Amino acid sequence: SAIYGGAIRGSSGSLKVLDSIFRRNRAGEGGGICFSGDGAQTADISRSVFTGNNATVCGGAIRAFGATTVIVRSSRFHTNRAQQGGGLSFGRQGGTATRIFDSMFELNYARKGGGAINVQYHDDDQVVSAGDSHVAICNSKFLSSSTSISERNSSQHNGIAQNKSSLVAFVCSADPWSTASS
């Protein structure tokens, strides 16, 4: 298996995934996809399914870190596994911003934290202000076992682990950070 990204490894430019299936991929980080960057890079994942992917470290389905923006729309994460972030793992190193819309997380597993989503912050342990939200989750479902938000790594089956980062989860009809006028 690969060290980064069992199916796709993106480290520069932008990545667009549409109507795809990622099944039974394996890697150290990002069983399905690993995306990192040092500039204004975007991973846009829409209407895709991630099932049975595995990462030995973090991000069973998707791992993203560095100066990236990750947008996930209308996608399904089912039975993915990792030590941290069974479904998704986002490291805030350099400014990862994540937006998740209309997606479903079910039966994902992480041994140390964030069965569905693990969010880490690594910029020299600086405190993130309340207005500096890096993860938005809108109209998404978390099914099976615990769906609570944890501020430290813990064993959760399908929950969200958050470590020194900002997280916003709510019902919304549009991107709360959209610059488009109504």
Legacy VTK file of the C-alpha trace (Angstrom):
# vtk DataFile Version 3.0
C-alpha trace
ASCII
DATASET POLYDATA
POINTS 182 float
0.000 0.000 0.000
1.014 3.635 -0.528
2.364 5.949 2.173
0.125 8.855 1.090
-3.143 8.396 -0.806
-4.129 4.824 -1.606
-5.948 5.889 -4.794
-4.978 9.570 -5.285
-2.166 11.729 -3.932
-2.451 15.429 -4.725
0.334 17.765 -3.648
0.059 20.753 -5.964
-2.612 22.485 -7.981
-6.267 21.588 -7.590
-8.135 18.315 -7.450
-11.699 17.746 -8.636
-13.422 14.419 -7.938
-16.927 13.925 -9.303
-19.246 10.897 -9.266
-16.491 8.502 -8.162
-16.246 5.404 -5.991
-13.252 4.755 -3.723
-13.438 1.200 -2.427
-10.947 -0.786 -0.297
-7.925 1.475 -0.839
-5.066 1.467 1.685
-2.325 3.905 2.702
-0.479 5.242 5.721
-2.366 8.560 5.417
-5.472 9.045 3.271
-6.653 5.552 2.419
-8.604 6.932 -0.557
-7.151 10.427 -1.102
-4.283 12.384 0.464
-4.201 16.081 -0.467
-1.582 18.580 0.742
-0.230 21.892 -0.369
1.651 25.086 0.310
-0.489 27.509 -1.664
-4.050 28.371 -2.575
-5.044 24.853 -3.571
-8.501 23.296 -3.567
-9.816 19.751 -3.434
-13.437 19.645 -4.556
-15.125 16.273 -3.987
-18.745 15.864 -5.113
-21.256 13.015 -5.317
-18.651 10.387 -4.457
-18.640 7.284 -2.273
-15.815 6.189 0.046
-16.303 2.704 1.432
-13.986 0.241 3.151
-10.873 2.422 2.835
-8.144 2.100 5.462
-5.259 4.263 6.691
-2.787 3.028 9.263
-2.363 6.565 10.663
-5.084 9.056 9.737
-7.817 9.735 7.221
-9.346 6.383 6.347
-11.094 7.941 3.322
-9.481 11.399 3.007
-6.468 13.109 4.615
-5.793 16.801 3.892
-3.191 19.167 5.331
-1.205 22.258 4.416
-2.547 25.434 2.841
-5.563 23.820 1.228
-9.302 24.214 0.964
-11.328 21.010 0.966
-14.949 21.021 -0.150
-17.026 17.838 0.150
-20.522 17.812 -1.326
-23.221 15.123 -1.432
-20.811 12.298 -0.655
-21.032 9.147 1.450
-18.431 7.772 3.868
-19.108 4.193 4.967
-16.980 1.698 6.946
-13.678 3.561 6.569
-10.990 3.011 9.235
-7.895 4.749 10.665
-6.131 5.453 13.945
-7.490 9.033 13.733
-10.290 10.232 11.485
-11.842 7.055 10.159
-13.720 9.027 7.513
-11.806 12.299 7.193
-8.698 13.767 8.845
-7.822 17.433 8.418
-4.608 18.992 9.707
-4.676 22.729 10.022
-0.945 23.121 9.220
-0.680 26.221 7.080
-4.424 26.834 6.851
-6.620 23.916 5.849
-10.216 25.109 5.523
-12.918 22.477 5.202
-16.556 22.682 4.125
-18.807 19.622 4.152
-22.304 19.780 2.658
-25.132 17.240 2.375
-22.944 14.224 3.147
-23.437 11.046 5.148
-21.040 9.374 7.578
-21.899 5.902 8.817
-20.063 3.061 10.528
-16.646 4.727 10.203
-14.110 3.846 12.877
-11.031 5.428 14.464
-9.137 3.873 17.321
-7.893 7.151 18.844
-10.465 9.744 17.833
-12.948 11.017 15.317
-14.622 7.989 13.821
-16.196 10.240 11.211
-13.943 13.335 11.296
-10.692 14.252 13.038
-9.599 17.906 12.994
-6.098 18.833 14.161
-4.396 22.182 14.565
-0.607 22.326 14.328
0.459 25.952 13.799
2.867 26.128 16.756
-0.055 25.473 19.138
-1.473 28.965 18.626
-4.986 29.503 19.857
-7.591 29.942 17.154
-10.042 32.763 17.776
-13.757 31.975 17.930
-14.381 33.815 14.656
-11.680 31.873 12.810
-13.666 28.755 11.875
-11.850 26.217 9.757
-14.475 23.479 9.423
-18.117 23.937 8.475
-20.494 20.985 8.344
-23.886 21.669 6.777
-26.898 19.383 6.328
-24.868 16.224 6.911
-25.759 13.027 8.763
-23.682 11.041 11.232
-25.186 7.598 11.774
-24.409 4.827 14.275
-22.953 5.042 17.760
-21.546 8.261 19.171
-21.880 11.447 17.163
-20.634 13.841 19.815
-17.874 16.381 19.368
-14.739 15.709 21.405
-11.975 18.253 22.031
-9.355 15.577 22.679
-8.633 12.337 20.937
-10.772 9.564 22.299
-12.174 6.274 21.117
-15.321 7.079 19.184
-17.081 5.004 16.598
-18.645 7.645 14.382
-18.020 10.966 16.064
-15.926 14.078 15.517
-12.638 14.699 17.337
-11.400 18.247 17.486
-7.960 19.245 18.792
-7.132 22.978 19.097
-9.195 23.978 16.098
-12.476 25.663 15.314
-15.469 23.668 14.208
-18.902 24.856 13.184
-21.709 22.348 12.589
-25.165 23.580 11.670
-28.050 23.365 9.241
-27.597 25.839 6.420
-29.038 26.431 2.983
-25.846 27.799 1.436
-22.128 28.097 2.043
-21.824 30.358 5.122
-18.511 31.754 3.806
-19.624 32.316 0.238
-18.540 35.628 -1.232
-21.362 35.573 -3.770
-24.103 38.084 -3.113
-27.709 36.949 -2.855
LINES 1 183
182 0 1 2 3 4 5 6 7 8 9 10 11 12 13 14 15 16 17 18 19 20 21 22 23 24 25 26 27 28 29 30 31 32 33 34 35 36 37 38 39 40 41 42 43 44 45 46 47 48 49 50 51 52 53 54 55 56 57 58 59 60 61 62 63 64 65 66 67 68 69 70 71 72 73 74 75 76 77 78 79 80 81 82 83 84 85 86 87 88 89 90 91 92 93 94 95 96 97 98 99 100 101 102 103 104 105 106 107 108 109 110 111 112 113 114 115 116 117 118 119 120 121 122 123 124 125 126 127 128 129 130 131 132 133 134 135 136 137 138 139 140 141 142 143 144 145 146 147 148 149 150 151 152 153 154 155 156 157 158 159 160 161 162 163 164 165 166 167 168 169 170 171 172 173 174 175 176 177 178 179 180 181
